[in-house]
Amino acid sequence: METASFQGILDTLLFIIVFYYVMKFLARLFLPVIAKKVVEKASQQFQQQQENYQNQNTTQKQTVEKPKEKKIVGDYVDFEEIE
């Protein structure tokens, strides 16, 4: 069974600390750029959906169906009760 050496523990802790600060630096550097691109893409998709919805509504308005004619079966007679 091997035991952990003091030098190995220090190396591991130093690696973790360096990795943490490098990732923190890279996140500060690249996260705003990535967030901006995500917002632009979402905005673009929203605009496309809005255009599709407007185009769909205009085509529906142009192709308005004529109401179907109702068949007249007979006259309606209002009956009164006789006592």
PASETOR-671915 format. One line per field, with one value per residue: x, y, z of N, C-alpha, C, CB in turn; residue number from 1. Coordinates in Angstrom, 1 decimal. Atoms other than C-alpha are relative to their C-alpha. Glycine has a CB too. Layout:
# PASETOR-671915
n.east <- c(X, ...)
n.north <- c(Y, ...)
n.up <- c(Z, ...)
ca.east <- c(X, ...)
ca.north <- c(Y, ...)
ca.up <- c(Z, ...)
c.east <- c(X, ...)
c.north <- c(Y, ...)
c.up <- c(Z, ...)
cb.east <- c(X, ...)
cb.north <- c(Y, ...)
cb.up <- c(Z, ...)
nunu <- c(NUM, ...)
***
This chain:
# PASETOR-671915
n.east <- c(0.8, -0.8, 0.5, -0.1, -1.1, 0.3, -0.2, 1.1, 1.1, -0.3, 0.1, 1.4, 0.7, -0.5, 0.7, 1.5, 0.1, -0.3, 1.1, 1.1, -0.2, -0.1, 1.4, 0.6, -0.5, 0.6, 1.4, 0.2, -0.5, 0.8, 1.4, 0.8, 0.1, 0.9, 1.4, 0.5, 0.4, 1.2, 1.1, 0.2, 0.7, 1.4, 0.8, 0.3, 1.0, 1.3, 0.4, 0.5, 1.3, 0.9, 0.2, 0.8, 1.4, 0.6, 0.3, 1.1, 1.2, 0.4, 0.5, 1.4, 1.0, 0.2, 0.8, 1.2, 1.0, 1.3, 0.9, 0.9, 1.4, 0.8, 1.2, 1.2, 0.9, 1.4, 0.1, 0.2, 1.3, 0.0, 1.2, 0.5, 0.8, 1.4, 0.4)
n.north <- c(-1.2, -1.2, -1.1, -1.2, -0.8, -1.4, -0.7, 0.4, -0.8, -1.4, -0.1, 0.1, -1.3, -1.1, 0.2, -0.4, -1.5, -0.5, 0.3, -0.9, -1.4, 0.0, 0.1, -1.2, -1.0, 0.3, -0.3, -1.5, -0.4, 0.5, 0.1, -1.1, 0.2, 1.1, -0.4, -1.0, 0.8, 0.7, -1.0, -0.4, 1.1, 0.1, -1.2, 0.3, 1.1, -0.7, -0.8, 0.9, 0.6, -1.1, -0.2, 1.2, -0.1, -1.1, 0.6, 1.0, -0.7, -0.7, 1.0, 0.4, -1.1, 0.0, 1.1, 0.1, 0.9, -0.5, 0.8, 1.0, -0.4, 0.9, 0.4, -0.4, 1.1, -0.5, -1.2, 0.2, -0.4, -0.2, 0.6, -0.5, 1.0, -0.2, 0.7)
n.up <- c(0.0, 0.1, -0.7, 0.7, -0.5, -0.2, 1.3, 0.9, -0.4, 0.4, 1.4, 0.3, -0.4, 0.9, 1.3, -0.1, -0.1, 1.3, 0.9, -0.4, 0.5, 1.4, 0.5, -0.3, 1.0, 1.3, 0.0, 0.1, 1.3, 1.1, -0.3, 0.6, 1.5, 0.2, -0.4, 1.1, 1.2, -0.4, 0.0, 1.4, 0.7, -0.5, 0.6, 1.4, 0.1, -0.3, 1.2, 1.1, -0.4, 0.1, 1.4, 0.5, -0.6, 0.8, 1.3, -0.1, -0.2, 1.3, 0.9, -0.4, 0.3, 1.4, 0.4, -0.8, 0.5, 0.0, -0.9, 0.6, -0.1, -0.8, 0.7, -0.6, 0.0, -0.1, -0.8, -1.5, -0.5, -1.5, -0.5, -1.3, -0.7, -0.1, -1.2)
ca.east <- c(0.0, 1.4, 1.1, 0.6, 3.7, 3.7, 5.1, 2.3, -0.3, 1.3, 1.5, -2.2, -3.3, -1.1, -2.6, -6.2, -5.5, -3.8, -6.6, -9.2, -7.6, -6.9, -10.6, -11.7, -9.6, -10.8, -14.4, -14.1, -12.4, -14.8, -18.1, -19.3, -18.6, -20.4, -23.4, -23.6, -23.7, -26.4, -28.6, -28.1, -29.1, -32.2, -33.2, -32.8, -34.9, -37.6, -37.6, -38.0, -40.8, -42.5, -42.1, -43.5, -46.5, -47.2, -46.9, -49.2, -51.8, -51.7, -52.1, -55.1, -56.7, -56.2, -57.8, -61.0, -63.5, -67.0, -69.6, -71.6, -75.2, -77.6, -80.4, -83.8, -86.0, -89.1, -90.5, -90.4, -93.8, -94.1, -96.6, -98.7, -100.2, -104.0, -105.6)
ca.north <- c(0.0, 3.3, 6.4, 9.9, 12.0, 15.6, 16.7, 14.9, 16.7, 20.1, 19.4, 18.4, 21.5, 23.8, 22.2, 22.7, 26.4, 27.1, 25.4, 27.4, 30.8, 29.9, 28.9, 32.0, 34.2, 32.4, 32.7, 36.5, 36.7, 34.6, 34.5, 38.0, 37.1, 33.8, 35.4, 38.2, 35.6, 33.6, 36.7, 37.7, 34.2, 34.1, 37.6, 36.4, 33.3, 35.5, 37.8, 34.9, 33.4, 36.9, 37.2, 33.6, 34.4, 37.7, 35.9, 33.2, 35.7, 37.7, 34.5, 33.5, 36.9, 36.6, 33.2, 33.9, 31.2, 32.2, 31.2, 28.2, 28.9, 27.4, 25.3, 26.7, 23.8, 25.7, 28.6, 28.9, 29.1, 30.5, 28.3, 29.6, 27.4, 27.1, 26.4)
ca.up <- c(0.0, -1.0, 1.0, -0.3, -0.2, 1.0, -2.4, -4.3, -2.2, -2.8, -6.5, -6.6, -4.7, -6.8, -10.0, -8.7, -7.8, -11.1, -13.0, -11.1, -11.9, -15.5, -16.0, -14.2, -16.5, -19.6, -18.5, -18.0, -21.4, -23.5, -21.6, -22.7, -26.4, -26.1, -24.3, -27.0, -29.8, -27.9, -27.5, -31.2, -32.3, -30.1, -31.4, -34.9, -34.3, -32.7, -35.7, -38.1, -36.1, -36.0, -39.8, -40.4, -38.1, -40.0, -43.4, -42.2, -41.1, -44.4, -46.4, -44.3, -44.7, -48.5, -48.7, -46.8, -47.3, -48.3, -45.7, -46.6, -47.5, -45.1, -46.5, -45.8, -44.8, -43.9, -42.1, -38.3, -36.7, -33.2, -31.4, -28.5, -25.9, -25.9, -22.6)
c.east <- c(0.9, -0.7, 0.2, 1.2, -0.4, 0.2, -1.1, -1.2, 0.1, -0.2, -1.5, -0.7, 0.4, -0.7, -1.4, -0.1, 0.3, -1.1, -1.2, 0.2, 0.1, -1.5, -0.8, 0.4, -0.6, -1.5, -0.3, 0.4, -1.1, -1.5, -0.9, -0.2, -1.0, -1.5, -0.6, -0.5, -1.3, -1.2, -0.3, -0.7, -1.4, -0.8, -0.3, -1.1, -1.4, -0.5, -0.5, -1.3, -1.1, -0.4, -0.9, -1.4, -0.7, -0.3, -1.1, -1.3, -0.4, -0.5, -1.4, -1.0, -0.3, -0.9, -1.2, -1.0, -1.4, -0.9, -0.9, -1.4, -0.8, -1.3, -1.2, -1.0, -1.4, -0.1, -0.2, -1.3, 0.1, -1.3, -0.3, -0.8, -1.5, -0.5, -1.5)
c.north <- c(1.2, 1.2, 1.3, 0.8, 1.5, 0.8, -0.3, 0.8, 1.4, 0.2, 0.0, 1.3, 1.1, -0.2, 0.5, 1.5, 0.6, -0.2, 0.9, 1.4, 0.1, -0.1, 1.3, 1.1, -0.2, 0.3, 1.5, 0.5, -0.4, -0.1, 1.2, -0.2, -1.1, 0.4, 1.0, -0.8, -0.8, 0.9, 0.4, -1.2, -0.2, 1.2, -0.3, -1.0, 0.6, 0.8, -0.9, -0.6, 1.1, 0.2, -1.2, 0.2, 1.1, -0.5, -0.9, 0.7, 0.7, -1.0, -0.5, 1.0, 0.0, -1.1, -0.2, -0.8, 0.7, -0.8, -0.9, 0.4, -1.1, -0.4, 0.4, -1.2, 0.4, 1.2, -0.3, 0.6, 0.1, -0.5, 0.7, -1.1, 0.4, -0.7, -0.5)
c.up <- c(0.0, 0.8, -0.8, 0.5, 0.1, -1.3, -1.0, 0.4, -0.4, -1.5, -0.5, 0.3, -0.9, -1.4, 0.1, 0.1, -1.3, -1.0, 0.3, -0.5, -1.5, -0.6, 0.3, -0.9, -1.3, 0.0, -0.1, -1.4, -1.1, 0.3, -0.6, -1.5, -0.3, 0.3, -1.1, -1.2, 0.3, -0.1, -1.4, -0.7, 0.5, -0.5, -1.4, -0.2, 0.3, -1.2, -1.1, 0.4, -0.1, -1.5, -0.6, 0.5, -0.8, -1.4, 0.0, 0.1, -1.3, -1.0, 0.4, -0.3, -1.5, -0.5, 0.9, -0.7, 0.0, 0.9, -0.8, 0.1, 0.7, -0.8, 0.8, -0.1, 0.1, 0.9, 1.5, 0.4, 1.5, 0.5, 1.3, 0.6, 0.1, 1.2, -0.1)
cb.east <- c(-1.0, 0.2, 0.6, -1.3, 1.2, 0.9, 1.4, -0.3, -0.2, 1.4, 0.7, -0.6, 0.4, 1.5, 0.1, -0.6, 1.0, 1.3, -0.4, -0.2, 1.3, 0.8, -0.7, 0.3, 1.6, 0.3, -0.6, 0.9, 1.3, 0.4, -0.2, 0.7, 1.4, 0.4, 0.1, 1.1, 1.1, 0.1, 0.4, 1.3, 0.8, 0.0, 0.9, 1.4, 0.3, 0.2, 1.1, 1.1, 0.0, 0.6, 1.3, 0.6, 0.1, 0.9, 1.3, 0.2, 0.1, 1.2, 0.9, 0.1, 0.6, 1.3, 0.8, -0.5, -0.1, -0.6, -0.8, 0.2, -0.6, -0.4, 0.0, -0.6, 0.3, -0.9, -1.3, 1.2, -1.1, 0.2, 0.1, -0.8, 0.6, -0.8, 0.1)
cb.north <- c(0.0, 0.4, 0.2, 0.9, -0.1, 0.6, -0.5, -1.4, -0.1, 0.4, -1.2, -1.2, 0.3, -0.1, -1.5, -0.6, 0.4, -0.6, -1.5, 0.0, 0.5, -1.2, -1.2, 0.4, -0.1, -1.4, -0.5, 0.7, -0.6, -1.4, -0.1, 1.3, -0.3, -1.2, 0.8, 0.9, -1.0, -0.7, 1.2, 0.3, -1.3, 0.1, 1.3, -0.5, -1.1, 0.9, 0.9, -1.2, -0.4, 1.3, 0.0, -1.3, 0.4, 1.2, -0.6, -1.0, 1.0, 0.7, -1.2, -0.4, 1.3, 0.0, -1.3, 1.5, -1.3, 0.0, 1.0, -1.4, 0.1, 0.6, -1.6, 1.3, -1.0, -1.1, 0.8, 0.7, -0.9, 1.5, -1.5, 1.3, -0.3, -0.4, 0.9)
cb.up <- c(1.2, -1.5, 1.5, 0.0, -1.0, 1.1, -0.6, 0.1, 1.5, 0.4, -0.7, 0.7, 1.5, -0.2, -0.4, 1.3, 1.1, -0.5, 0.1, 1.5, 0.7, -0.6, 0.7, 1.5, -0.1, -0.4, 1.3, 1.0, -0.3, -0.3, 1.5, 0.2, -0.6, 0.8, 1.4, -0.4, -0.3, 1.4, 0.9, -0.7, 0.3, 1.6, 0.2, -0.7, 0.9, 1.3, -0.5, -0.1, 1.5, 0.5, -0.8, 0.6, 1.5, -0.1, -0.6, 1.2, 1.1, -0.5, -0.2, 1.5, 0.4, -0.7, 0.0, 0.3, 0.7, -1.5, 0.9, 0.5, -1.5, 1.3, -0.2, -0.6, 1.2, 0.6, -0.4, 0.7, -0.6, 0.4, 0.1, -0.1, 1.4, -1.3, 1.2)
nunu <- c(1, 2, 3, 4, 5, 6, 7, 8, 9, 10, 11, 12, 13, 14, 15, 16, 17, 18, 19, 20, 21, 22, 23, 24, 25, 26, 27, 28, 29, 30, 31, 32, 33, 34, 35, 36, 37, 38, 39, 40, 41, 42, 43, 44, 45, 46, 47, 48, 49, 50, 51, 52, 53, 54, 55, 56, 57, 58, 59, 60, 61, 62, 63, 64, 65, 66, 67, 68, 69, 70, 71, 72, 73, 74, 75, 76, 77, 78, 79, 80, 81, 82, 83)
***
